Amino acid sequence: MSGSCQEFRPESCSVPGNSRNLVEVSCHEGLEEPRWLGRVEPFLGAVLSRLGLCGWELSVLFCRDGFMQELNREYRGLDMPTDVLSFNDGSVYGDGEGREWFSAGDIVVSLDTLARNAAEFSVSQDQELKRLLIHGVLHLTGMDHSDNSPDQPMLVLQEEVLGDFMAENDTILDK
């Protein structure tokens, strides 16, 4: 498939109630599964719907800084941890029920860096988790940013979408 990942919109997406997405959420080995892990999938489902994306399959892996640093070194040449990485796939496949799925890719989030970011930016860890997940999804759509200035179109959209979900007072993390 050529072009942006966002271009994949099967016809079934226009049928009300048939805007399914598949989101797999897991933890890297050795990381104890947080109690809130089950709330990530419905949040991302809502984010994908908000962005008009359906028929998408993606995975999210939560990890610690050590594993994130390994990934960042291997794939970006930076020998330090980062908060979120996205790995685009971009393939399309059919399931046994005649539906097409877009395998968007994988999002990896470091819980250690997430906690440091939240403290540094004086926001809740819940807000920072939502920001990082939205950021990862936007990268999977093919969007990118040249720096972290808030006027970058991807970051403007990120904050707009985040604002929609902060107003709902739904939390992912435990209160």
N, C-alpha and C positions, 0 to 999 in steps of 0.2 A: 504494500500500500504506500502510495506516495503522499506527500503533503503532511499537514498537521494531523495528529491523532484525533483532534476534535472533529474531523470531517466524518468519522464513522458514526452514522446515525441510521440504524436499520429501520425499515418501514414500520416494524412492530412498535417502535418507540412512540409513534403517533397515536397508537390505540390507547385510550384512557385505561389506567390500571395495569398496563403492560410495559412499564418503564423499569424493569428489573435490572439490577446490577449485581455482580458477585464480588464480595469483598472478603478476603481471608485475612485474619489478624492473628499474629503469633508473637512469641517471645524467643529471643536467641537463647541457645542452651546456657544454662546456669542462671538465667534471670527468672526469678520467681514471678509467676503470673499475677499481675495486679488484679485486685477485685473489680476494677472498673473496665477491664479489657473487653467485656461483652458489650459495652456501650459505644465502642469505636465504630463497629460495623454499621449500626443504624445512623450514626452521625455522618459517616462518609457516604452512605446511601442518600441522605438528605442533601449533602453537598453536591454530589453528582447530579441529583435531580435539579437543584438550584441552578447548576451550570448548563442544564439541558442535555446532559450526557446519559445515555442509556445503552444497555447491551454491553456494558463495560465489565471487565474482570480485572481486578487488581489485588495486590497483597500488601500488607503492612507488617513490618517486623520491628519490634521494639528491642533495643539492645543497650549496652553500656558503652562508655567512651572507648574502651580498649578495642572492641570489635569495629566501632565506627571509624577509629583512627586507621585500622587496617584497610578498610574499604576506601577511605579517603586517600590513603597513600597509593593503593593499587589503581584506582580509577581516575583520580584527579591529580596525582603526583604531589599531594599535600600531606606531610607527615604530622598531622594533628587531627583531633576529632572535630566533627562539625555537628550541627543540630539535626539536619535532615538531608538525605540523598534520595534521588529518584532515578530509577533505571527503566528506561522505556523499552517496551517489547514491540508493540505495533502490529502483531499478527492477528489475523481473523480466522476463526474456526467455527464450525457448525457443531451443535450438540445433537443428541439422538432424537430430539423433539422438533427438529427443523428450524431452530433458532440460530442466528449468527451471533457470535460473541467477539468483542474486540478485547484482546489481551493487552491492556494498557501498559502494565509493568508492575514494578515493585517500589514501595516507599520504605525507607529505613529511617527510624527516629531514635536518637540517643536520649534516654531518659536523664542521664547525667547533665548533658548540655542543655536540655529543656529546662531543668531546674535552675541552672546558672543563668540562662537567658531570662527566665521569669524574674529572678531576683535583680538582675542588672537593669531590666526595663520596667521594674516595679509593676508587674502584672501578675495575675494569678497563674499558677501552673496549668490550670484548666484552659485559660485563655491562650496561653502559649502553645499548649498541645493542639488546640483547634487551629491556631495560626500555622503550625508546622504541617499538620495534615492537609490543610487547604493548599499550602505552598507546594507540597509534594504532588497533589493532584494537578495543580496548574502546570507544573513542569511536565507531567505525563500528557497534558493536552498539547504540548509542544511550545508552550510559552517559556520565556527566559528573561533574565534581567542582566544588565551589564555591571551593575553595582547595587548596593543596598539603599540607594536614595529613595525616599518615599514617593517620588514622582514617576518612577518606572511603571509603565502600564500594567505589568504583571503584579507588582506590589500594590498598586492602587486597587485592582480588582480583588486581590487577596484581602485587603482590609475592608472592602465593601462587603464581600461575602462573609467575612468574620463578623462584621457588624450585624448582619442579618441573624446570625446564630447566637450572638451575645445577647441580643434583645429578647430572645426566647427564654432566657434564664435556665436553659437546660445545661446541665453540667455533665461532663464525661467522668472527671475525677470525683472521688468521694468528697462530700462537703465537709 
